């Protein structure tokens, strides 16, 4: 599940209400619930893959929303990524290369106009040609506050207007230089203009088309024989909702499904013992994100936040909750994102009780009582419980407030919490960038509750403006260190993406998995 992405430019300040409407937060839940899916589903899968046949995914849930322009959740994008395509894509080294675009964008000297040519001869699944009007319609939807799209906050305040100057030329006008736009163009799917507002289906130019949909239970895709690129070996893909992880494991072992997503960390060892199963444990943009209300006591004092950071039982979270399938965290930027710094070692793996107590004493406190708001996901609850036990050793008493995602998002967006934590699946929106992780740290961001660091503000502006990925990574590395020292964003660990598959099919690409992509177009029976 991904919360709304809190990013605004360093230019004019948006009102909180306007931003929350743009982010879809005040309508609560359409985007949030789209990511989580629903329905009472069963679970046996579709049977063994045949040569040039069909492949079955076992997923935890299938959303009633199948429009990839509405959400950046993997729950939707793992289904639709073979159906819709972006202007640019990742190559084998995760460099951004043209896909629907015909070459690199032409960027004006002032950085405010991007002109992109489209490939000719590309068709949608109904036979209509891809045109610039489809690209403009896609941008019109994701930049419209009324759409309540997750994507809106990737563009709000930056993209002024997107127009089709001819059938194969798109012009993007910006309010300020926005070099990170290239990453967004590598992730934003381009949808047929007649489908941008549909919720229960989509249409694109990808190697597979949408087939039969059993709402909340199953989605079938069929090979598109008119695809403009390399034709997939498979004739179809089925996504089957199997909520219970144990049932998914049985289905995988029995070859009723060939790929299992959301593998529980405690099941990795058992699956690895199976000769006919391959387990992928991949560092990916699958983050734990923490927030503080830093303009109210007690967390207006950096020493109090630092006391929590020093008393955090990171090792306990890694070993107990994730079964070792996670990396110890320091700042918000994990191993895959631009700006990650493996040399940063501010906080220990286990609680530093003496340091935490000393910091509380400096803040005039002998103990601390506060509430941590987490989502109702079982993993998040377990993380909260382990952290609470570690903090208790330092005289810090934590009460867990567990909420379903919709009320969690509402309280988070309006600042009705002391400390909050959620899981964030940022790969489909942010790719390798730290855009989704760092946005709320800007003092200009409507979802920033009291954290002000002028140096961070200046660096954020530079990071999003530059078109040089190496420069942006270096800047984000500086930001990561600053906010880690300020203890304003203190995830305990960086979780890994865990996917299992049958060995009878060709191996999934770990490099693509590291940006949350399960690229099935090249998959074939081994």
C-alpha positions in Angstrom: 0.0 0.0 0.0 1.3 3.4 -0.8 0.2 6.6 0.8 -0.1 9.8 -1.3 3.3 11.1 -2.4 4.1 14.4 -0.6 6.2 16.4 -3.1 5.9 20.1 -4.0 8.4 22.4 -5.8 10.5 25.0 -4.0 8.5 27.7 -5.7 5.0 29.1 -4.7 3.5 27.4 -1.6 0.4 25.4 -2.2 -2.4 25.6 0.3 -2.8 22.5 2.4 -6.4 21.9 1.3 -5.5 22.4 -2.4 -2.6 19.9 -2.0 -4.7 17.4 -0.2 -7.4 17.6 -2.8 -4.8 17.2 -5.5 -3.3 14.2 -3.7 -6.7 12.6 -3.3 -6.3 12.5 0.4 -9.5 14.4 1.4 -11.6 12.1 -0.7 -9.8 9.3 1.2 -9.7 6.3 0.0 -10.3 5.9 -3.6 -6.5 5.7 -4.3 -5.8 4.1 -0.9 -8.4 1.4 -1.3 -7.5 0.9 -5.0 -4.0 -0.2 -3.8 -5.4 -2.6 -1.2 -8.0 -4.3 -3.3 -10.9 -6.3 -1.9 -13.3 -9.1 -2.4 -13.7 -12.5 -0.9 -11.4 -14.6 -3.0 -10.6 -18.2 -3.2 -7.5 -19.7 -4.3 -6.5 -22.4 -6.6 -4.7 -21.0 -9.6 -4.7 -21.9 -13.2 -2.4 -24.9 -13.6 1.0 -25.6 -15.0 2.5 -23.4 -17.7 2.7 -25.0 -21.1 5.2 -24.1 -23.8 3.9 -20.9 -25.4 1.0 -21.2 -23.0 -0.3 -19.2 -20.0 1.3 -18.3 -16.8 -0.5 -17.8 -13.5 0.5 -15.3 -10.7 -0.7 -15.9 -7.2 -1.2 -12.4 -5.6 -2.6 -11.4 -2.3 -5.5 -9.3 -3.7 -6.8 -7.8 -6.9 -8.0 -4.3 -6.8 -11.4 -3.3 -8.2 -9.5 -0.4 -9.7 -7.5 -1.5 -12.8 -6.6 2.0 -14.1 -2.8 2.4 -13.6 -3.3 6.2 -13.8 -5.2 6.1 -10.5 -2.6 4.5 -8.3 1.1 3.8 -8.1 0.6 0.6 -6.2 2.2 -2.7 -7.3 -1.1 -4.4 -6.8 -2.4 -2.7 -9.9 0.9 -2.1 -11.8 2.1 -5.7 -11.7 -1.1 -6.6 -13.6 -1.1 -3.6 -16.0 2.7 -3.2 -16.7 2.4 -5.6 -19.6 -0.7 -3.8 -21.0 0.4 -0.2 -20.9 3.8 1.4 -21.6 5.6 4.6 -20.7 7.4 7.0 -23.0 10.7 5.7 -21.7 11.7 2.4 -20.0 14.6 0.7 -18.2 17.2 -1.2 -20.1 19.2 -4.1 -18.7 21.3 -1.7 -16.7 18.3 0.4 -15.5 19.2 3.3 -17.7 16.2 5.2 -19.1 15.8 4.6 -22.8 13.1 5.5 -25.3 10.1 3.1 -25.6 7.1 5.0 -27.0 9.2 8.1 -27.4 11.3 8.4 -30.6 14.6 9.5 -29.1 15.6 11.8 -26.3 13.5 14.8 -25.2 14.5 18.2 -26.5 14.8 20.5 -23.5 14.8 24.3 -23.9 17.8 26.3 -22.6 15.7 27.5 -19.6 14.6 24.0 -18.8 10.9 24.9 -18.9 9.9 23.2 -22.2 10.4 19.5 -23.0 9.5 18.4 -26.6 9.1 14.7 -27.2 8.6 13.0 -30.5 6.6 9.7 -30.6 7.4 6.6 -32.5 5.3 6.0 -35.6 3.6 2.8 -36.3 2.7 2.0 -32.7 -1.0 1.0 -32.1 -3.2 0.5 -29.2 -4.9 -2.9 -28.7 -8.1 -1.7 -30.5 -6.0 -0.8 -33.6 -6.0 3.0 -33.0 -2.6 4.6 -33.6 -0.7 6.1 -30.7 -0.8 9.8 -31.0 0.3 12.9 -29.0 -3.3 13.4 -28.1 -3.2 10.2 -26.0 -0.1 11.4 -24.2 -1.8 14.8 -23.6 -4.9 13.1 -22.3 -2.9 11.0 -19.9 -1.2 14.1 -18.5 -4.5 15.9 -18.4 -5.8 13.2 -16.0 -2.8 12.9 -13.7 -2.5 16.7 -13.4 -6.2 17.2 -12.6 -6.8 17.6 -8.9 -10.3 16.2 -9.4 -8.9 12.9 -10.6 -7.5 12.0 -7.1 -4.7 10.1 -8.7 -1.6 9.1 -6.9 0.3 10.4 -9.8 -0.9 13.9 -9.4 1.6 14.7 -6.7 4.5 13.8 -9.0 3.5 16.7 -11.3 1.5 19.2 -9.2 3.2 22.6 -9.1 5.7 21.6 -11.8 3.8 20.7 -15.0 2.0 23.7 -16.3 0.5 22.4 -19.6 0.9 19.4 -21.9 -0.1 19.8 -25.5 -0.1 17.8 -28.7 1.6 20.1 -31.3 1.0 17.5 -34.0 0.1 13.8 -34.1 3.6 12.7 -33.1 4.9 15.6 -31.0 4.2 16.4 -27.4 5.2 19.6 -25.7 5.5 19.8 -21.9 5.5 23.2 -20.3 6.9 23.5 -16.8 6.7 26.1 -14.1 10.3 25.5 -12.9 13.2 23.4 -14.1 12.3 19.8 -13.3 15.0 17.3 -14.3 13.5 14.5 -12.3 10.7 14.6 -14.9 12.7 12.1 -16.9 12.3 9.5 -14.2 8.6 10.2 -14.1 8.3 9.8 -17.8 10.0 6.4 -17.4 7.3 5.3 -15.1 4.0 7.0 -16.1 2.0 4.7 -18.3 0.4 6.1 -21.5 -3.2 5.1 -21.8 -5.6 5.4 -24.7 -7.4 8.7 -24.4 -10.8 7.0 -24.1 -9.6 5.0 -21.1 -7.9 7.6 -18.9 -11.0 7.9 -16.6 -12.1 4.3 -16.6 -11.6 2.5 -13.3 -12.2 -1.2 -14.0 -10.0 -1.7 -17.1 -7.3 0.0 -19.2 -6.0 0.0 -22.7 -2.4 0.5 -23.8 0.2 -0.4 -26.4 1.9 -3.2 -24.5 2.6 -6.9 -25.4 -0.6 -8.1 -23.6 -4.2 -6.9 -23.7 -6.8 -6.9 -20.9 -9.0 -10.0 -21.0 -11.7 -11.3 -18.7 -11.9 -9.8 -15.2 -13.6 -11.4 -12.2 -13.8 -8.4 -9.9 -11.6 -8.8 -6.9 -10.7 -12.4 -7.9 -9.0 -12.8 -11.2 -7.7 -10.9 -14.2 -6.7 -12.5 -17.5 -4.3 -11.0 -20.1 -3.9 -12.2 -23.7 -1.0 -11.7 -26.0 -1.3 -8.8 -28.4 -0.2 -10.0 -31.8 0.1 -6.5 -33.2 2.7 -5.5 -30.6 5.4 -3.1 -32.0 8.2 -4.8 -30.1 9.5 -8.3 -29.5 6.6 -10.7 -29.3 6.2 -12.5 -25.9 6.5 -16.2 -25.8 3.5 -16.6 -23.6 0.0 -16.5 -25.0 -1.6 -15.3 -21.8 -1.1 -14.4 -18.1 -3.6 -14.9 -15.3 -3.5 -13.1 -12.0 -5.3 -15.0 -9.3 -6.1 -13.5 -5.9 -5.0 -15.9 -3.1 -5.1 -13.9 0.1 -3.7 -16.6 2.4 0.1 -16.9 2.1 0.1 -20.6 3.1 -2.4 -21.3 0.4 -0.2 -19.4 -2.1 2.8 -21.5 -1.1 0.9 -24.8 -1.5 -0.4 -23.6 -4.9 3.2 -22.8 -6.0 4.5 -26.2 -4.9 1.6 -27.9 -6.7 2.3 -25.8 -9.9 -1.2 -24.3 -9.8 0.6 -20.9 -9.8 4.0 -20.3 -11.3 4.8 -17.0 -9.6 4.1 -16.0 -6.0 4.3 -12.4 -4.9 4.4 -11.1 -1.3 6.3 -14.1 0.1 6.3 -13.8 3.9 9.9 -13.5 5.2 9.4 -16.5 7.6 8.6 -18.7 4.5 11.8 -18.0 2.6 13.8 -20.9 4.2 11.1 -23.4 3.5 10.7 -22.4 -0.1 14.4 -22.4 -0.7 14.5 -26.1 0.3 12.2 -26.9 -2.6 14.2 -28.0 -5.7 11.5 -26.8 -8.1 11.2 -23.3 -6.6 13.4 -20.2 -7.0 13.3 -17.4 -4.4 14.2 -13.8 -5.3 15.2 -11.6 -2.4 15.9 -8.2 -4.0 16.6 -4.8 -2.5 13.9 -2.6 -4.0 11.9 0.6 -3.3 9.8 -1.1 -0.7 10.3 1.2 2.2 9.1 1.8 5.8 8.4 5.5 6.1 8.2 7.4 9.3 6.8 10.9 10.0 6.8 13.2 13.1 4.7 16.2 14.0 7.8 18.3 14.7 6.0 21.5 15.6 4.4 20.1 18.7 5.9 18.7 21.9 7.7 16.4 22.5 9.0 16.0 18.9 9.8 19.7 18.4 13.0 18.9 20.2 15.6 17.2 18.0 17.1 15.5 21.1 13.8 13.7 21.8 13.7 12.4 18.2 17.3 11.4 18.4 16.6 9.5 21.6 14.1 7.4 19.7 16.5 6.9 16.9 19.3 5.7 19.3 16.9 3.4 21.3 15.5 1.8 18.1 15.9 -2.0 17.9 16.7 -2.3 14.2 18.2 -5.7 14.6 15.1 -7.0 16.3 12.9 -5.7 13.5 15.2 -7.2 10.9 15.5 -10.6 12.6 12.2 -11.0 14.3 9.8 -9.4 11.8 11.6 -9.9 8.5 13.5 -13.1 9.3 16.8 -11.4 8.3 15.4 -10.4 4.9 16.0 -6.7 5.4 18.9 -4.2 5.7 19.6 -2.1 8.7 18.5 1.5 8.0 20.0 4.9 8.8 18.2 7.5 6.8 15.1 7.4 4.5 17.0 6.5 1.3 17.3 2.7 0.9 19.9 0.7 -1.1 18.2 1.1 -4.5 17.4 4.8 -4.5 19.7 7.5 -5.7 21.5 9.0 -2.8 21.8 5.9 -0.6 25.0 6.0 1.5 26.1 2.6 2.9 28.9 4.3 4.8 26.4 6.3 7.0 26.5 4.7 10.5 24.8 7.1 12.9 22.8 4.6 14.9 23.5 1.1 16.1 21.7 -2.1 15.2 20.4 -2.5 18.8 19.1 0.0 21.3 21.8 2.4 22.7 20.0 2.9 26.0 22.6 5.1 27.6 22.7 7.5 24.7 18.9 7.7 24.5 18.6 8.4 28.2 21.3 11.1 28.0 19.5 12.8 25.2 16.2 12.7 27.1 17.9 14.2 30.1 19.4 17.0 28.0 15.8 17.7 26.8 14.7 17.9 30.5 12.9 14.5 30.4 13.4 11.5 32.6 10.9 9.4 30.5 8.7 9.8 27.5 5.2 8.7 26.6 4.0 8.9 23.0 1.7 7.3 20.4 3.0 5.6 17.2 0.3 5.4 14.5 0.7 2.4 12.1 -1.4 0.8 9.4 -3.2 -2.4 10.2 -0.9 -4.5 8.1 0.3 -7.4 10.3 3.9 -6.8 9.4 3.6 -3.1 10.4 2.0 -4.1 13.7 4.8 -6.5 14.4 7.4 -3.8 13.6 5.7 -1.4 16.0 5.6 -4.0 18.8 9.3 -4.8 18.4 10.2 -1.1 18.4 8.0 -0.5 21.5 9.9 -3.1 23.4 13.3 -1.6 22.5 12.2 1.9 23.4 10.9 0.7 26.7 14.5 -0.1 27.8 15.3 3.6 27.6 12.2 4.7 29.5 10.3 5.5 26.4 6.7 4.2 26.5 5.1 3.8 23.1 1.3 3.2 22.6 0.5 1.7 19.2 -2.5 3.1 17.4 -3.4 0.7 14.6 -5.7 2.0 11.8 -7.0 0.8 8.5 -5.3 2.6 5.6 -8.1 5.1 4.8 -8.3 6.6 8.3 -4.5 6.3 8.6 -4.1 8.5 5.5 -6.7 11.0 6.7 -5.0 11.4 10.1 -1.6 11.5 8.6 -2.6 14.2 6.0 -4.1 16.4 8.7 -1.3 16.0 11.2 -3.4 14.2 13.8 -0.6 12.0 15.1 2.7 12.3 17.0 4.7 9.7 15.1 3.4 7.7 12.1 4.8 4.8 10.1 3.6 2.9 7.0 4.9 0.8 4.2 5.6 2.6 1.0 6.0 0.9 -2.4 7.6 3.6 -4.4 9.1 1.8 -7.4 6.3 2.3 -9.9 6.1 6.1 -9.3 9.5 7.2 -8.2 11.7 4.5 -9.8 15.3 4.8 -8.6 14.8 8.4 -7.4 14.3 9.5 -3.8 11.5 11.9 -4.9 8.8 10.0 -3.0 10.9 9.6 0.1 12.1 13.2 0.6 9.2 15.3 -0.6 7.5 15.9 2.8 10.8 17.1 4.2 10.5 20.4 2.4 9.3 23.2 4.7 7.1 24.3 1.8 5.3 21.0 1.6 1.7 21.0 3.0 2.4 17.6 4.6 5.4 18.8 6.5 4.4 19.3 10.1 7.1 21.5 11.6 10.4 20.3 10.3 12.4 23.2 9.0 16.0 22.9 7.7 17.0 25.7 5.2 19.8 23.6 3.9 17.5 20.7 3.2 15.1 23.0 1.4 17.8 24.4 -0.8 19.2 21.0 -1.6 15.7 19.6 -2.5 15.2 22.4 -5.0 18.5 21.6 -6.6 17.9 17.8 -6.6 14.6 18.0 -8.5 15.8 20.7 -10.9 18.9 18.9 -12.3 18.8 16.6 -15.3 22.0 15.0 -14.3 21.2 11.8 -12.4 24.7 11.6 -10.8 24.4 15.2 -9.5 20.9 14.4 -8.1 22.2 11.3 -6.4 25.0 13.3 -4.8 22.6 15.9 -3.6 20.2 13.3 -2.2 23.1 11.7 -0.3 23.6 15.0 1.5 19.9 15.3 2.3 19.8 11.8 3.6 22.6 12.4 6.0 21.1 15.7 7.2 17.6 14.3 7.9 19.1 11.1 9.5 21.0 13.4 12.0 17.9 15.4 12.6 16.1 12.1 13.2 13.1 13.3 11.3 12.9 10.2 9.1 14.1 7.1 10.9 13.0 3.8 9.3 14.3 0.8 11.3 15.1 -1.3 8.2 15.0 -1.4 4.4 12.8 -4.4 3.6 13.4 -6.5 0.5 11.1 -7.5 -2.3 10.5 -11.3 -2.1 9.0 -13.2 -5.0 9.1 -16.9 -5.6 8.7 -18.8 -8.9 8.7 -22.2 -10.4 12.0 -23.3 -11.9 10.1 -24.7 -14.9 9.8 -21.1 -16.2 12.8 -18.9 -17.1 14.1 -16.8 -14.2 12.6 -13.4 -13.5 15.1 -10.5 -13.9 16.4 -9.4 -10.5 17.6 -6.1 -12.0 14.0 -5.3 -13.1 12.7 -6.5 -9.8 14.9 -3.9 -8.1 12.6 -1.2 -9.5 9.5 -3.3 -8.7 9.0 -4.6 -12.2 8.0 -8.2 -12.8 8.7 -8.2 -16.5 6.9 -11.3 -17.8 7.1 -10.5 -21.5 10.4 -12.5 -21.9 9.3 -15.3 -19.7 9.0 -18.8 -21.3 8.7 -22.4 -20.2 12.2 -23.5 -19.4 
